[in-house]
Amino acid sequence: MKSFAKRVNKRFYYGWVIVFVSALGLFFSAPGQTYSISVFIDRYQQEFGFSSTLLSTGYTVATILSGTLIVFMGKFVDRFGQRVMMVVVGLMLAATVFYNSFVLNIGMIFVGFFLLRYFGQGSMVLVPNSLVPQWFDKRRALAISLMTIGAVIAMLAVPSFNYWLIDKMGWESAWRVWGVLLLVFFIPFVLVSVVNRPEDIGITIENENNGDEDAAKRALEKMTAESFTLEQALKTKEFWFIGLMSLIVPMFSTGITFHFYSMMNLRNVPGEQAALIIGLLALPAFAVPFVARLLIDRLNPKYLFFTTQTMFFLSMALLAFFVQGFASATFFILFYGTFVAIQQVALNAIWPRYFGREHLGSIRGGAHVFMVIGSSLGPLPFGLNYDLTGGYTAAILGMMAMTIVAALLALSIKKPEKEAFSDQ
């Protein structure tokens, strides 16, 4: 496998193969993502008679539990490498979707939620996001934005794909289709193509100093000197402030996605159109690679994050007060999705930029807790709001207040100095 990577690298930089495989990983995280699971929620309510609050609560608890454990996956990535862990996660996610095809009661559904969130939304996102930064530096934002196209395609296609599978085959068989795809396509591809980092095949990031036999060794030494451990990163305010900023988007996105069909029904949008609209959330990400170098690599992160948080505030206001019908719902999704895409790439780029590559798995695992907790908290306030009032406005207003706080936090971040924490 390493000899194959070396041969390919003579033709073009092997990091672009890593970007493609990582994009596949993000695509196959779909079974554990809310935009995919939400299609099954209505069928669970119809078949088992569970309330929106009960399912939301189970989903919230399962996701919180997943989030508290994801840091261990990050440590496993640092210990065993991305290649091994991507295969392990793929196998576990395949087993998980097969399990979900047999659920019979709320207890089994809760376990299914937990496994889907841990191995899908958590681990299958964490591993690719810790792999691509190992291969890129100057073009890191571009590489990450190209990788996220895998998630974009999944968000565009999977809701309608699941809707079609369930309609034609039933929800049980729909889960099993995903298991077959993981086992037959994704896992074999990972086995033959993934290399943990360029130094493992004797090259440097982006083929810099190509032909210098000692360059890879010097690059490893430099990486070690510049990298924070998770314990050191936890002592910086930047880790916590960036983490808190990263919490809002998954909270809001998961909340509206989990209840999207009900929310759109209140706004005169039928289910088939709602499935199309929610898929458009990721569409703006196709444009991010074209602005990645201009906005993300060059703009000061604190101003970039302040801007995205401000745009999230405006997006939420649109949903709360102006969305009514297909056209306005589509505009809201595209406007919100544009700044989600920009912030997501910026977040993925800032962790290696601020804290280095050597312990990136554990640091990303620790940071991912914020995103998973945000995802876990999203559905519950929307579910309670709906059960109590028949609408969702109060939940949206609460999240608008959170974006104001996050925007103020963004203005205080800067790259931490390793020397200030090296002896702690």
SERO-564686 format. One record per residue (C-alpha): residue number from 1; x, y, z. Coordinates in nm, 3 decimals. Layout:
% SERO-564686
REC, NUM, X, Y, Z $
...
% end
This chain:
% SERO-564686
REC, 1, 0.000, 0.000, 0.000 $
REC, 2, 0.285, 0.242, 0.084 $
REC, 3, 0.465, 0.147, -0.239 $
REC, 4, 0.145, 0.226, -0.429 $
REC, 5, 0.128, 0.566, -0.257 $
REC, 6, 0.490, 0.640, -0.349 $
REC, 7, 0.425, 0.555, -0.715 $
REC, 8, 0.120, 0.779, -0.726 $
REC, 9, 0.314, 1.058, -0.556 $
REC, 10, 0.560, 1.063, -0.845 $
REC, 11, 0.273, 1.163, -1.074 $
REC, 12, 0.086, 1.400, -0.839 $
REC, 13, 0.079, 1.471, -0.468 $
REC, 14, -0.074, 1.176, -0.281 $
REC, 15, -0.248, 1.411, -0.040 $
REC, 16, -0.519, 1.462, -0.301 $
REC, 17, -0.598, 1.090, -0.285 $
REC, 18, -0.629, 1.131, 0.092 $
REC, 19, -0.871, 1.420, 0.035 $
REC, 20, -1.088, 1.198, -0.187 $
REC, 21, -1.095, 0.908, 0.061 $
REC, 22, -1.169, 1.147, 0.347 $
REC, 23, -1.457, 1.293, 0.145 $
REC, 24, -1.592, 0.939, 0.112 $
REC, 25, -1.564, 0.905, 0.488 $
REC, 26, -1.773, 1.216, 0.541 $
REC, 27, -2.027, 1.088, 0.290 $
REC, 28, -2.056, 0.757, 0.473 $
REC, 29, -2.106, 0.933, 0.805 $
REC, 30, -2.458, 1.000, 0.670 $
REC, 31, -2.637, 0.717, 0.858 $
REC, 32, -2.544, 0.887, 1.186 $
REC, 33, -2.632, 1.241, 1.076 $
REC, 34, -2.956, 1.409, 1.175 $
REC, 35, -3.056, 1.487, 0.815 $
REC, 36, -3.058, 1.109, 0.753 $
REC, 37, -3.208, 0.994, 1.084 $
REC, 38, -3.486, 1.254, 1.066 $
REC, 39, -3.640, 1.073, 0.769 $
REC, 40, -3.683, 0.767, 0.990 $
REC, 41, -3.834, 0.965, 1.280 $
REC, 42, -4.177, 1.006, 1.121 $
REC, 43, -4.190, 0.630, 1.053 $
REC, 44, -4.100, 0.556, 1.416 $
REC, 45, -4.380, 0.787, 1.529 $
REC, 46, -4.629, 0.625, 1.291 $
REC, 47, -4.533, 0.265, 1.367 $
REC, 48, -4.464, 0.285, 1.742 $
REC, 49, -4.675, 0.588, 1.842 $
REC, 50, -4.395, 0.771, 2.023 $
REC, 51, -4.427, 1.145, 2.091 $
REC, 52, -4.192, 1.406, 1.948 $
REC, 53, -4.067, 1.490, 2.299 $
REC, 54, -3.988, 1.126, 2.382 $
REC, 55, -3.788, 1.071, 2.064 $
REC, 56, -3.617, 1.409, 2.100 $
REC, 57, -3.522, 1.331, 2.459 $
REC, 58, -3.384, 0.989, 2.365 $
REC, 59, -3.190, 1.141, 2.079 $
REC, 60, -3.054, 1.415, 2.305 $
REC, 61, -2.939, 1.176, 2.578 $
REC, 62, -2.784, 0.939, 2.324 $
REC, 63, -2.595, 1.222, 2.156 $
REC, 64, -2.469, 1.367, 2.486 $
REC, 65, -2.340, 1.022, 2.584 $
REC, 66, -2.175, 0.991, 2.244 $
REC, 67, -2.016, 1.333, 2.283 $
REC, 68, -1.867, 1.257, 2.623 $
REC, 69, -1.700, 0.944, 2.485 $
REC, 70, -1.572, 1.080, 2.152 $
REC, 71, -1.249, 1.205, 2.313 $
REC, 72, -1.144, 0.840, 2.352 $
REC, 73, -1.181, 0.792, 1.978 $
REC, 74, -0.944, 1.085, 1.930 $
REC, 75, -0.687, 0.920, 2.155 $
REC, 76, -0.726, 0.593, 1.960 $
REC, 77, -0.659, 0.787, 1.638 $
REC, 78, -0.336, 0.926, 1.782 $
REC, 79, -0.231, 0.580, 1.905 $
REC, 80, -0.330, 0.354, 1.615 $
REC, 81, -0.347, 0.598, 1.323 $
REC, 82, -0.627, 0.715, 1.095 $
REC, 83, -0.608, 0.416, 0.859 $
REC, 84, -0.675, 0.154, 1.126 $
REC, 85, -0.941, 0.359, 1.299 $
REC, 86, -1.124, 0.444, 0.976 $
REC, 87, -1.160, 0.072, 0.906 $
REC, 88, -1.272, 0.000, 1.263 $
REC, 89, -1.526, 0.283, 1.257 $
REC, 90, -1.657, 0.169, 0.918 $
REC, 91, -1.710, -0.186, 1.049 $
REC, 92, -1.883, -0.063, 1.363 $
REC, 93, -2.108, 0.173, 1.168 $
REC, 94, -2.207, -0.113, 0.936 $
REC, 95, -2.297, -0.326, 1.239 $
REC, 96, -2.490, -0.030, 1.380 $
REC, 97, -2.714, 0.022, 1.078 $
REC, 98, -2.792, -0.350, 1.066 $
REC, 99, -2.888, -0.331, 1.434 $
REC, 100, -3.118, -0.034, 1.367 $
REC, 101, -3.308, -0.239, 1.112 $
REC, 102, -3.433, -0.460, 1.398 $
REC, 103, -3.543, -0.205, 1.661 $
REC, 104, -3.874, -0.286, 1.829 $
REC, 105, -3.911, -0.046, 2.124 $
REC, 106, -3.787, 0.285, 2.266 $
REC, 107, -3.498, 0.118, 2.449 $
REC, 108, -3.363, -0.037, 2.129 $
REC, 109, -3.416, 0.292, 1.945 $
REC, 110, -3.218, 0.475, 2.214 $
REC, 111, -2.926, 0.231, 2.179 $
REC, 112, -2.950, 0.270, 1.802 $
REC, 113, -2.939, 0.649, 1.834 $
REC, 114, -2.627, 0.628, 2.052 $
REC, 115, -2.441, 0.395, 1.816 $
REC, 116, -2.537, 0.599, 1.510 $
REC, 117, -2.422, 0.922, 1.670 $
REC, 118, -2.097, 0.778, 1.806 $
REC, 119, -1.976, 0.590, 1.501 $
REC, 120, -2.149, 0.804, 1.235 $
REC, 121, -2.183, 1.166, 1.336 $
REC, 122, -1.889, 1.148, 1.577 $
REC, 123, -1.616, 0.906, 1.475 $
REC, 124, -1.667, 0.898, 1.098 $
REC, 125, -1.634, 1.277, 1.096 $
REC, 126, -1.346, 1.295, 1.345 $
REC, 127, -1.112, 1.056, 1.163 $
REC, 128, -1.116, 1.224, 0.817 $
REC, 129, -1.091, 1.568, 0.977 $
REC, 130, -0.775, 1.460, 1.159 $
REC, 131, -0.632, 1.293, 0.848 $
REC, 132, -0.641, 1.567, 0.581 $
REC, 133, -0.457, 1.830, 0.793 $
REC, 134, -0.167, 1.585, 0.825 $
REC, 135, -0.111, 1.617, 0.449 $
REC, 136, -0.156, 1.992, 0.390 $
REC, 137, -0.026, 2.322, 0.524 $
REC, 138, -0.032, 2.610, 0.275 $
REC, 139, -0.332, 2.462, 0.092 $
REC, 140, -0.500, 2.324, 0.404 $
REC, 141, -0.820, 2.529, 0.377 $
REC, 142, -0.856, 2.432, 0.011 $
REC, 143, -0.801, 2.062, 0.089 $
REC, 144, -1.047, 2.067, 0.379 $
REC, 145, -1.310, 2.249, 0.173 $
REC, 146, -1.274, 1.990, -0.105 $
REC, 147, -1.302, 1.711, 0.152 $
REC, 148, -1.628, 1.855, 0.285 $
REC, 149, -1.785, 1.810, -0.057 $
REC, 150, -1.838, 1.449, 0.052 $
REC, 151, -2.060, 1.575, 0.332 $
REC, 152, -2.227, 1.820, 0.093 $
REC, 153, -2.322, 1.546, -0.151 $
REC, 154, -2.453, 1.334, 0.135 $
REC, 155, -2.668, 1.615, 0.270 $
REC, 156, -2.803, 1.689, -0.075 $
REC, 157, -2.876, 1.330, -0.173 $
REC, 158, -2.930, 1.120, 0.139 $
REC, 159, -3.262, 1.265, 0.269 $
REC, 160, -3.434, 1.201, -0.065 $
REC, 161, -3.249, 0.870, -0.105 $
REC, 162, -3.367, 0.754, 0.238 $
REC, 163, -3.718, 0.880, 0.165 $
REC, 164, -3.719, 0.675, -0.157 $
REC, 165, -3.573, 0.363, 0.009 $
REC, 166, -3.828, 0.372, 0.290 $
REC, 167, -4.114, 0.425, 0.047 $
REC, 168, -4.005, 0.137, -0.180 $
REC, 169, -3.855, -0.111, 0.067 $
REC, 170, -3.958, -0.012, 0.419 $
REC, 171, -3.746, 0.150, 0.688 $
REC, 172, -3.589, -0.181, 0.797 $
REC, 173, -3.445, -0.256, 0.453 $
REC, 174, -3.335, 0.106, 0.412 $
REC, 175, -3.099, 0.065, 0.708 $
REC, 176, -2.960, -0.259, 0.564 $
REC, 177, -2.877, -0.097, 0.232 $
REC, 178, -2.639, 0.137, 0.415 $
REC, 179, -2.472, -0.159, 0.585 $
REC, 180, -2.405, -0.328, 0.253 $
REC, 181, -2.264, -0.009, 0.101 $
REC, 182, -2.022, 0.036, 0.392 $
REC, 183, -1.896, -0.324, 0.380 $
REC, 184, -1.872, -0.365, 0.004 $
REC, 185, -1.751, -0.023, -0.106 $
REC, 186, -1.614, 0.205, 0.165 $
REC, 187, -1.403, -0.025, 0.385 $
REC, 188, -1.211, -0.195, 0.099 $
REC, 189, -1.132, 0.145, -0.048 $
REC, 190, -0.987, 0.265, 0.282 $
REC, 191, -0.771, -0.046, 0.316 $
REC, 192, -0.598, 0.004, -0.017 $
REC, 193, -0.553, 0.382, -0.015 $
REC, 194, -0.512, 0.547, 0.327 $
REC, 195, -0.168, 0.652, 0.459 $
REC, 196, -0.162, 0.833, 0.792 $
REC, 197, 0.080, 1.114, 0.701 $
REC, 198, 0.329, 1.200, 0.425 $
REC, 199, 0.632, 1.130, 0.644 $
REC, 200, 0.523, 0.764, 0.660 $
REC, 201, 0.619, 0.725, 0.293 $
REC, 202, 0.930, 0.942, 0.316 $
REC, 203, 0.793, 1.268, 0.179 $
REC, 204, 0.705, 1.605, 0.331 $
REC, 205, 0.381, 1.800, 0.336 $
REC, 206, 0.278, 1.908, -0.015 $
REC, 207, 0.605, 1.761, -0.150 $
REC, 208, 0.812, 2.050, -0.014 $
REC, 209, 1.188, 1.983, -0.026 $
REC, 210, 1.119, 1.689, -0.257 $
REC, 211, 1.437, 1.488, -0.308 $
REC, 212, 1.590, 1.586, 0.028 $
REC, 213, 1.623, 1.256, 0.216 $
REC, 214, 1.640, 1.424, 0.557 $
REC, 215, 1.347, 1.659, 0.495 $
REC, 216, 1.083, 1.418, 0.626 $
REC, 217, 1.282, 1.364, 0.947 $
REC, 218, 1.322, 1.738, 1.001 $
REC, 219, 0.950, 1.786, 0.934 $
REC, 220, 0.863, 1.535, 1.206 $
REC, 221, 1.093, 1.711, 1.452 $
REC, 222, 0.937, 2.048, 1.368 $
REC, 223, 0.587, 1.903, 1.404 $
REC, 224, 0.672, 1.769, 1.751 $
REC, 225, 0.822, 2.098, 1.865 $
REC, 226, 0.521, 2.304, 1.754 $
REC, 227, 0.239, 2.072, 1.863 $
REC, 228, 0.029, 2.110, 2.177 $
REC, 229, -0.088, 1.809, 2.374 $
REC, 230, -0.458, 1.793, 2.459 $
REC, 231, -0.375, 1.881, 2.819 $
REC, 232, -0.186, 2.194, 2.706 $
REC, 233, -0.460, 2.294, 2.463 $
REC, 234, -0.720, 2.269, 2.739 $
REC, 235, -0.534, 2.540, 2.931 $
REC, 236, -0.577, 2.798, 2.654 $
REC, 237, -0.881, 3.023, 2.630 $
REC, 238, -0.880, 2.970, 2.251 $
REC, 239, -0.967, 2.601, 2.286 $
REC, 240, -1.274, 2.685, 2.494 $
REC, 241, -1.386, 2.992, 2.302 $
REC, 242, -1.355, 2.821, 1.963 $
REC, 243, -1.531, 2.517, 2.105 $
REC, 244, -1.821, 2.726, 2.230 $
REC, 245, -1.851, 2.899, 1.894 $
REC, 246, -1.854, 2.560, 1.721 $
REC, 247, -2.143, 2.445, 1.940 $
REC, 248, -2.410, 2.676, 1.798 $
REC, 249, -2.430, 2.555, 1.438 $
REC, 250, -2.476, 2.185, 1.521 $
REC, 251, -2.726, 2.279, 1.792 $
REC, 252, -2.940, 2.488, 1.559 $
REC, 253, -2.889, 2.267, 1.252 $
REC, 254, -2.973, 1.948, 1.439 $
REC, 255, -3.274, 2.109, 1.604 $
REC, 256, -3.431, 2.230, 1.282 $
REC, 257, -3.333, 1.919, 1.085 $
REC, 258, -3.477, 1.681, 1.345 $
REC, 259, -3.810, 1.866, 1.333 $
REC, 260, -3.781, 1.998, 0.978 $
REC, 261, -4.079, 1.818, 0.826 $
REC, 262, -4.308, 1.933, 1.106 $
REC, 263, -4.163, 2.285, 1.092 $
REC, 264, -4.211, 2.308, 0.717 $
REC, 265, -4.564, 2.171, 0.742 $
REC, 266, -4.649, 2.469, 0.966 $
REC, 267, -4.510, 2.691, 0.689 $
REC, 268, -4.713, 2.532, 0.409 $
REC, 269, -4.431, 2.318, 0.268 $
REC, 270, -4.525, 1.951, 0.201 $
REC, 271, -4.295, 1.661, 0.293 $
REC, 272, -4.155, 1.598, -0.057 $
REC, 273, -4.053, 1.963, -0.092 $
REC, 274, -3.914, 1.968, 0.262 $
REC, 275, -3.686, 1.673, 0.176 $
REC, 276, -3.553, 1.870, -0.121 $
REC, 277, -3.507, 2.192, 0.078 $
REC, 278, -3.314, 2.037, 0.368 $
REC, 279, -3.074, 1.882, 0.121 $
REC, 280, -2.993, 2.232, -0.010 $
REC, 281, -2.838, 2.323, 0.326 $
REC, 282, -2.504, 2.189, 0.205 $
REC, 283, -2.521, 2.324, -0.152 $
REC, 284, -2.325, 2.648, -0.085 $
REC, 285, -2.027, 2.438, 0.029 $
REC, 286, -1.953, 2.367, -0.339 $
REC, 287, -1.840, 2.729, -0.369 $
REC, 288, -1.615, 2.729, -0.061 $
REC, 289, -1.305, 2.582, -0.235 $
REC, 290, -1.302, 2.887, -0.462 $
REC, 291, -1.288, 3.130, -0.169 $
REC, 292, -1.095, 2.916, 0.081 $
REC, 293, -0.756, 3.075, 0.017 $
REC, 294, -0.900, 3.427, 0.004 $
REC, 295, -1.122, 3.417, 0.313 $
REC, 296, -1.002, 3.139, 0.539 $
REC, 297, -0.626, 3.126, 0.489 $
REC, 298, -0.576, 3.505, 0.480 $
REC, 299, -0.845, 3.661, 0.698 $
REC, 300, -0.781, 3.690, 1.072 $
REC, 301, -0.985, 3.407, 1.232 $
REC, 302, -1.144, 3.632, 1.493 $
REC, 303, -1.299, 3.856, 1.227 $
REC, 304, -1.406, 3.558, 1.019 $
REC, 305, -1.582, 3.393, 1.314 $
REC, 306, -1.742, 3.723, 1.419 $
REC, 307, -1.888, 3.756, 1.069 $
REC, 308, -2.022, 3.400, 1.057 $
REC, 309, -2.188, 3.435, 1.398 $
REC, 310, -2.354, 3.758, 1.287 $
REC, 311, -2.487, 3.588, 0.974 $
REC, 312, -2.620, 3.300, 1.183 $
REC, 313, -2.816, 3.553, 1.389 $
REC, 314, -2.973, 3.697, 1.074 $
REC, 315, -3.050, 3.348, 0.940 $
REC, 316, -3.236, 3.255, 1.257 $
REC, 317, -3.434, 3.578, 1.237 $
REC, 318, -3.536, 3.485, 0.883 $
REC, 319, -3.664, 3.147, 0.997 $
REC, 320, -3.846, 3.284, 1.299 $
REC, 321, -4.030, 3.569, 1.129 $
REC, 322, -4.021, 3.550, 0.749 $
REC, 323, -4.022, 3.191, 0.618 $
REC, 324, -4.361, 3.101, 0.473 $
REC, 325, -4.372, 2.868, 0.172 $
REC, 326, -4.123, 2.698, -0.057 $
REC, 327, -3.941, 3.006, -0.193 $
REC, 328, -3.865, 3.174, 0.140 $
REC, 329, -3.770, 2.841, 0.300 $
REC, 330, -3.525, 2.776, 0.016 $
REC, 331, -3.372, 3.124, 0.054 $
REC, 332, -3.327, 3.071, 0.428 $
REC, 333, -3.154, 2.735, 0.379 $
REC, 334, -2.914, 2.870, 0.116 $
REC, 335, -2.829, 3.185, 0.316 $
REC, 336, -2.771, 2.990, 0.636 $
REC, 337, -2.586, 2.711, 0.453 $
REC, 338, -2.337, 2.957, 0.300 $
REC, 339, -2.202, 3.065, 0.637 $
REC, 340, -2.225, 2.715, 0.783 $
REC, 341, -1.993, 2.599, 0.505 $
REC, 342, -1.745, 2.883, 0.558 $
REC, 343, -1.731, 2.836, 0.935 $
REC, 344, -1.700, 2.457, 0.908 $
REC, 345, -1.387, 2.481, 0.691 $
REC, 346, -1.246, 2.755, 0.913 $
REC, 347, -1.297, 2.540, 1.222 $
REC, 348, -1.132, 2.238, 1.063 $
REC, 349, -0.834, 2.452, 0.962 $
REC, 350, -0.788, 2.637, 1.288 $
REC, 351, -0.717, 2.338, 1.514 $
REC, 352, -0.392, 2.232, 1.337 $
REC, 353, -0.308, 2.600, 1.276 $
REC, 354, -0.330, 2.687, 1.646 $
REC, 355, -0.231, 2.356, 1.810 $
REC, 356, -0.019, 2.157, 1.559 $
REC, 357, -0.049, 1.810, 1.400 $
REC, 358, 0.110, 1.557, 1.634 $
REC, 359, -0.178, 1.526, 1.880 $
REC, 360, -0.447, 1.642, 1.641 $
REC, 361, -0.662, 1.331, 1.692 $
REC, 362, -0.702, 1.382, 2.066 $
REC, 363, -0.739, 1.760, 2.031 $
REC, 364, -1.004, 1.720, 1.762 $
REC, 365, -1.169, 1.456, 1.980 $
REC, 366, -1.181, 1.700, 2.271 $
REC, 367, -1.308, 1.980, 2.047 $
REC, 368, -1.563, 1.750, 1.885 $
REC, 369, -1.733, 1.718, 2.222 $
REC, 370, -1.864, 2.073, 2.179 $
REC, 371, -2.017, 1.992, 1.842 $
REC, 372, -2.172, 1.667, 1.959 $
REC, 373, -2.315, 1.829, 2.271 $
REC, 374, -2.454, 2.105, 2.052 $
REC, 375, -2.616, 1.843, 1.830 $
REC, 376, -2.757, 1.668, 2.135 $
REC, 377, -2.911, 1.982, 2.283 $
REC, 378, -3.071, 2.099, 1.958 $
REC, 379, -3.376, 1.873, 1.918 $
REC, 380, -3.504, 1.897, 2.277 $
REC, 381, -3.592, 2.270, 2.302 $
REC, 382, -3.758, 2.253, 1.959 $
REC, 383, -3.955, 1.944, 2.064 $
REC, 384, -4.065, 2.100, 2.393 $
REC, 385, -4.153, 2.427, 2.221 $
REC, 386, -4.371, 2.242, 1.971 $
REC, 387, -4.543, 2.019, 2.229 $
REC, 388, -4.620, 2.321, 2.451 $
REC, 389, -4.713, 2.584, 2.194 $
REC, 390, -4.750, 2.412, 1.857 $
REC, 391, -4.463, 2.619, 1.714 $
REC, 392, -4.087, 2.672, 1.727 $
REC, 393, -4.033, 3.049, 1.763 $
REC, 394, -3.921, 3.054, 2.129 $
REC, 395, -3.650, 2.794, 2.066 $
REC, 396, -3.517, 2.996, 1.771 $
REC, 397, -3.507, 3.318, 1.977 $
REC, 398, -3.305, 3.143, 2.248 $
REC, 399, -3.045, 3.035, 1.995 $
REC, 400, -3.030, 3.386, 1.849 $
REC, 401, -2.922, 3.510, 2.192 $
REC, 402, -2.643, 3.251, 2.196 $
REC, 403, -2.500, 3.379, 1.867 $
REC, 404, -2.457, 3.725, 2.018 $
REC, 405, -2.242, 3.581, 2.297 $
REC, 406, -2.040, 3.372, 2.049 $
REC, 407, -1.974, 3.675, 1.827 $
REC, 408, -1.825, 3.862, 2.124 $
REC, 409, -1.606, 3.564, 2.217 $
REC, 410, -1.474, 3.548, 1.860 $
REC, 411, -1.315, 3.891, 1.889 $
REC, 412, -1.080, 3.777, 2.169 $
REC, 413, -0.909, 3.472, 2.011 $
REC, 414, -0.549, 3.463, 1.885 $
REC, 415, -0.289, 3.193, 1.818 $
REC, 416, -0.155, 3.066, 2.155 $
REC, 417, 0.218, 3.055, 2.219 $
REC, 418, 0.350, 2.702, 2.281 $
REC, 419, 0.625, 2.823, 2.516 $
REC, 420, 0.370, 2.955, 2.765 $
REC, 421, 0.233, 2.604, 2.818 $
REC, 422, 0.532, 2.377, 2.751 $
REC, 423, 0.630, 2.352, 3.119 $
REC, 424, 0.277, 2.314, 3.253 $
% end
